[in-house]
Amino acid sequence: MAIAQVPGRWEGTAEVNGKPLLVAFNVSDAGAGSFSTTMDVPAQGAKALPCDETKVEGDSIFISIKMIGGRYAGRFDATRSATTGALQQGKKLNTPLDLKRTGDAVALDRPQTPKPPFPYKSEEVEYDSPDKTVHLGATLTTPKGEGPFPVALLITGSSLQDRDESIMGHKPFLVIADYLTRRGIAVLRVDDRNMGKSTGPAKATSADYAQDAMMSLDFLRKRKGIDPKRIGIIGHSEGGMIAQIVNTARPKDLAFIVSLAGPGEPILDLMAQQNTANLKSMKVHDSVAEGYGAMMRSMMEAASSEKDSAALDLKITEALSTWRSSVMPGVFTTLTGITDEATERQFVGTIMKTLRDPWMNYFIGYDPTQNLSRIKCPVLAINGAKDIQVMAKSNLAGWETVKKNGNKDVTTKAMPGLNHLFQHCDKCTVAEYEVLTETFSPEVLKIMGDWLTEKVLR
């Protein structure tokens, strides 16, 4: 089968929970007989989800989507314009999904995405944990010359991310790596375990990801051309939290920390604010949004301390009932989807399952206070002033407390007009991330570049 017959937009309808669901794959030619694919599920608000691998073998196509634990397998028809196949997600979903090629792959306008040739060396690298249970795939970019160079390890935010931190067609870590390497700083960006070329045990927590980050530090420390005394971390969102954990475990290993929207306050507070701000961004009345945020905080607080499932179920149900009594029935139904006792039990069960997930349970129990107090290296903490996921004021205040423990080399900045991804935003909602063509603020790139030049290049 010729490569030219594979690239394009492939659409089909799967039956999920008794309802039709449009699914689309945008397959692009990546050269050398390989493909790059993204997945759209419009009804679920999902667009440009990165797919990990697309293989064509004979008359069949296989697409892996590790972000959702999914896989598509299909067989082309004689015309090479349709497939017969099935979509799997985890152990619970295995549904028929036949696709038709409806046109060219949808191209998202992302003008900042770097394109070769590059004025620096870019190398694919892989390395293992000492016990071989974790295997990490990464890209190391190094400036021209022999070095030794300072290096920044990039750490992604929450949910599984590839090495470019791809989201909705944007590749912010690729943009950052390109900019900094051009300025003389090497950069290592890494696929999260079970994304891209990385593998490892499932059900990982932030503490496990911190161990993975330390694996990457060990790799860099032994790497020819890298200065082991000038290695630091740039962490986005949860990545800023992981930088704190790594610093506590290896206080002498880091020459700098750059936090991009990293948490500086207890996650219980952060998540309550996030739930509230997200609803307000969707024009939900302030009092309703604040009540919903308070309810979610109560549920998360219960989950972080209550080990008994029956007791937790009761506390979640009570928190839900308390909030229900404060809002109109129509508002309650719209925001929760609860219409009767059965859907209420389903809602509570979903919350229970989410909060009992190992990653979430560790995350909501995290308080950065002690870890922040142990940071001795230079710190640059930046937040977008319009961020509705990690609020600038309260979280930067947390990073400011590093100064109270004798570390005066701490710079914090709230950047006007920027969202959680450091894009200049208009509506500043999560949904807007996709429609904005800017991937990462040039101003923030320059701030990071100038600061790193001062700290590790001069």
Buried (B, 14 or more C-beta within 10 A) or exposed (E): EEBEEBBBBBBBBBEBEEEEBEBBBBBBBEEEEEBBBBBBBEEEEBBBBBBBBBEBEEEBBBBBBBBBBBBBBBEBEEEBBBBEBBBBBEEEBEBEBBBEBEEEBBEBEBEBBBEEEEEBBBEEBEBBBEEEEBBBBBBBBBBEEEBBBBBBBBBBBBEBBBBBBBBBBBBBBBBBBBBBBBBBBBBBBBBBBBBBBBBBEEEBBBBBBBBBBBBBBBBBBEBEBBBBEBBBBBBBBBBBBBBBBBBBBBEEBBBBBBBBBBBBBBBBBBBBBBBBBBBBBEEBEEEBBBBBBBBBBBBBBBBBEBEEEEEBBBBBBEBBEEBBEBBEEEBBBEBBEBEEEEEBEEBBEEBBEBBEBEBBBBBBBBBBEEBBBBBBBBBBBBBBBBBBBBBBEBBBEBBBBBEEEEBEBBBBBBBEBBBBBBBBBEEBBBEBBBBBEBBBBEBBBEBBBEBBBEBBEE
